[in-house]
């Protein structure tokens, strides 16, 4: 097995649309991700396809995938109608996507737009239950909107710095504990170090250990649980931040006695410089 980390392309859209539901089929019904994607219905498929399509149009978002170069491209992907969410009847064979992640790259801090959130005193707007078209019941729509308003309000108030944000990481259950999550986390670390910026994410209890291994620090006071009896009941989420590393220090040695000399550039390794890319 040769695992390859690659950029997603618009040709992956139908497999990406299906991907969260492949995970959900193996999870208990009370997981937080159920709120964000909903049951496997045409309405939820349509919302998923539109969301992934919009991410390709956003220049600040990077979608990554992991595939196995040694496996044949024989994974069956069912086409999804872009206007109804129904299956089109078309079945294509593609390389199976084993994991996906979504990174938002913010090399210069700008306020979150639109400024969604629960406590809005600066001209922002609330996420409303009517926007939650992927969920079938009014109670689920209400809960999802409430969760997102709290979540995005906190994100808007805390992430006031240049950063990368890991908004999504999903690994196919058949390929857990094979290093796929680490491949994607390493990519984010290298980009963040090259830019000299921090990384942020929200982790579940299950994923928290992975991110700690990659330099993320949990903020204990930010652990929170969703109250109530709905789909998000009793879930803990950890807000985690990986501090920025200083960019490299470079020392230039030039021989002034030789006009033709271009000088020697020597990178000085120091603990303060870190491991810049």
C-alpha positions in Angstrom: 0.0 0.0 0.0 1.4 3.4 -1.0 -0.6 6.2 0.5 -0.6 9.5 -1.4 -1.8 12.9 -0.1 -3.3 14.9 -2.9 -5.4 17.9 -3.5 -9.1 17.2 -4.2 -10.5 18.4 -7.5 -14.0 19.1 -8.7 -14.1 15.7 -10.4 -14.1 14.2 -6.8 -17.3 16.0 -6.0 -19.7 13.0 -5.9 -17.3 10.9 -3.8 -16.7 13.8 -1.5 -20.5 14.3 -1.2 -20.9 10.6 -0.1 -17.8 10.5 2.1 -19.3 11.8 5.4 -22.3 9.5 5.1 -20.0 6.5 4.8 -18.6 7.5 8.2 -22.0 8.2 9.7 -23.3 4.8 8.8 -20.8 3.4 11.3 -21.3 5.9 14.1 -23.9 6.1 16.9 -26.8 8.5 16.1 -25.8 11.0 18.8 -22.5 12.1 17.4 -22.0 15.8 16.7 -21.2 15.1 13.0 -24.8 14.0 12.6 -25.9 17.5 13.2 -23.7 18.9 10.5 -24.5 16.3 7.8 -27.8 14.8 8.8 -29.3 11.4 7.7 -28.6 9.9 4.3 -31.5 11.6 2.5 -31.7 13.4 -0.8 -31.9 16.7 1.1 -28.7 16.0 3.0 -26.9 14.8 -0.1 -27.9 18.0 -1.9 -26.6 20.1 1.0 -23.4 18.2 1.1 -22.8 18.5 -2.6 -23.5 22.2 -2.5 -21.2 22.7 0.5 -18.3 20.9 -1.1 -18.9 22.7 -4.4 -18.7 26.1 -2.7 -15.4 25.1 -1.0 -13.8 24.6 -4.4 -14.8 28.2 -5.2 -13.2 29.6 -2.1 -9.5 30.6 -2.7 -8.8 30.3 1.1 -9.9 26.7 1.4 -7.7 23.7 0.7 -9.3 20.2 0.4 -7.0 17.3 0.7 -7.5 13.6 0.1 -5.6 10.4 0.7 -5.7 7.5 -1.8 -3.8 4.2 -2.2 -1.7 4.3 -5.4 -1.5 0.5 -5.4 -5.3 -0.1 -5.4 -7.2 -0.2 -8.7 -9.6 2.6 -9.5 -12.6 0.4 -9.1 -14.5 2.1 -6.3 -18.1 2.6 -7.4 -19.4 6.2 -7.0 -23.0 7.0 -7.6 -23.8 10.3 -9.3 -25.9 12.8 -7.4 -28.2 15.3 -9.1 -27.0 18.9 -8.3 -30.6 20.2 -8.1 -32.4 17.5 -6.2 -29.9 15.4 -4.4 -31.4 12.2 -5.9 -29.2 9.5 -7.4 -28.9 10.0 -11.2 -28.4 6.3 -11.9 -24.9 7.0 -13.2 -22.2 4.8 -11.5 -18.5 5.6 -12.1 -15.4 3.8 -11.0 -12.8 5.9 -9.3 -9.8 5.6 -7.0 -11.2 5.2 -3.5 -10.7 8.2 -1.2 -9.6 7.0 2.2 -9.5 10.3 4.1 -10.3 13.9 3.6 -9.5 17.2 5.3 -10.4 20.8 4.9 -8.1 23.6 5.8 -8.8 27.3 5.7 -5.6 29.4 5.2 -5.7 32.9 6.7 -2.2 34.3 6.2 -3.4 37.8 7.4 -6.1 38.1 10.0 -9.5 39.3 8.7 -12.8 39.1 10.6 -15.0 36.1 9.9 -17.4 36.9 7.1 -20.4 36.9 7.5 -20.0 37.5 11.2 -22.3 34.7 12.3 -22.7 34.1 16.0 -24.9 34.0 19.1 -23.9 37.4 20.7 -24.2 39.9 17.9 -23.7 43.5 18.7 -21.6 44.5 15.7 -23.9 44.1 12.8 -23.7 40.3 12.5 -26.3 37.8 11.7 -27.7 34.6 13.3 -27.7 31.2 11.6 -31.4 30.2 11.5 -33.0 26.8 11.6 -34.4 27.4 8.1 -30.8 27.3 6.8 -30.4 23.7 8.1 -32.0 22.1 5.0 -30.0 18.8 5.5 -32.0 17.9 8.7 -35.5 16.5 8.6 -37.1 17.7 11.8 -37.7 21.1 13.4 -36.0 20.0 16.7 -32.8 19.0 14.8 -32.8 22.2 12.8 -33.2 24.3 16.0 -30.3 22.4 17.7 -28.0 22.6 14.8 -28.5 26.3 14.4 -27.9 26.9 18.1 -24.7 24.8 18.1 -23.3 26.6 15.0 -24.1 30.1 16.5 -22.2 29.3 19.7 -19.4 27.6 17.8 -18.9 30.3 15.2 -19.3 33.1 17.8 -16.5 31.6 19.8 -14.3 31.1 16.7 -14.9 34.7 15.6 -13.9 36.1 19.0 -10.8 33.9 19.6 -9.2 33.4 16.3 -8.0 37.0 15.9 -4.7 36.2 14.3 -3.3 34.9 11.1 -3.8 31.1 11.1 -4.7 27.9 9.5 -8.0 26.3 10.6 -8.7 22.6 10.3 -12.4 22.6 9.8 -12.8 18.9 8.8 -10.8 15.7 9.0 -12.6 12.4 8.3 -10.9 9.0 7.9 -12.7 6.0 6.4 -13.3 3.5 9.3 -11.6 0.8 7.3 -8.3 2.7 7.4 -8.1 3.9 11.0 -4.7 3.7 12.7 -2.7 3.7 9.5 -1.3 7.2 9.8 -3.7 9.0 7.4 -4.7 11.6 10.0 -1.0 12.3 10.7 -0.3 12.8 7.0 -2.9 15.5 6.8 -1.9 17.1 10.2 1.7 17.2 9.0 0.7 19.0 5.8 -1.0 21.7 7.9 2.0 22.0 10.2 4.4 22.5 7.3 2.2 25.2 5.7 1.7 27.0 9.0 5.4 26.9 9.8 6.3 28.3 6.3 3.8 31.1 6.9 4.8 31.6 10.6 1.2 31.3 11.8 -0.8 29.4 14.3 -3.2 26.5 13.7 -6.6 26.1 15.2 -9.2 23.3 15.3 -12.0 21.8 17.4 -11.3 18.2 18.4 -13.4 15.4 19.8 -12.2 13.3 22.7 -11.3 10.6 20.2 -9.2 12.9 18.0 -7.6 15.0 20.8 -4.6 12.7 21.3 -3.6 12.8 17.6 -3.5 16.6 17.5 -1.5 16.7 20.8 1.2 14.6 19.1 1.4 17.2 16.4 1.9 20.1 18.7 -1.6 21.3 19.4 -2.4 22.5 22.9 -5.8 22.1 24.4 -7.4 25.0 26.2 -9.0 23.3 29.1 -11.4 26.2 29.9 -12.8 25.9 26.4 -14.0 22.3 26.7 -17.8 22.4 26.3 -20.7 20.0 26.1 -23.9 20.4 24.2 -26.8 20.2 26.5 -30.2 18.8 25.9 -31.5 15.5 24.5 -30.9 16.1 20.8 -28.3 14.7 18.4 -25.4 16.6 20.0 -26.3 15.6 23.5 -23.3 15.0 25.8 -20.5 15.6 23.3 -17.3 17.2 24.5 -15.3 19.3 22.0 -11.8 20.7 22.6 -10.7 23.9 21.2 -7.0 23.4 20.3 -4.3 25.7 19.1 -0.8 25.0 17.7 1.4 28.1 18.4 3.2 29.7 15.5 6.9 28.9 15.1 9.3 31.8 14.3 10.6 31.9 10.8 14.2 30.9 10.3 17.2 33.1 11.2 19.7 33.5 8.4 23.3 34.6 8.8 25.1 35.9 5.8 28.9 35.7 5.5 30.5 37.7 2.7 34.2 37.9 1.7 34.6 41.6 0.9 38.2 41.0 -0.4 36.8 39.2 -3.4 34.4 41.3 -5.5 33.4 38.2 -7.5 32.4 36.4 -4.4 28.7 36.2 -3.9 29.0 35.3 -0.3 27.8 32.3 1.6 24.4 32.0 3.1 24.2 29.9 6.2 21.1 29.1 8.0 21.7 29.2 11.7 19.9 26.5 13.5 18.7 27.7 16.8 16.0 26.6 19.2 14.3 30.0 18.7 14.3 29.6 15.0 12.4 26.3 15.0 12.1 24.2 11.9 10.9 26.6 9.2 10.0 25.3 5.8 
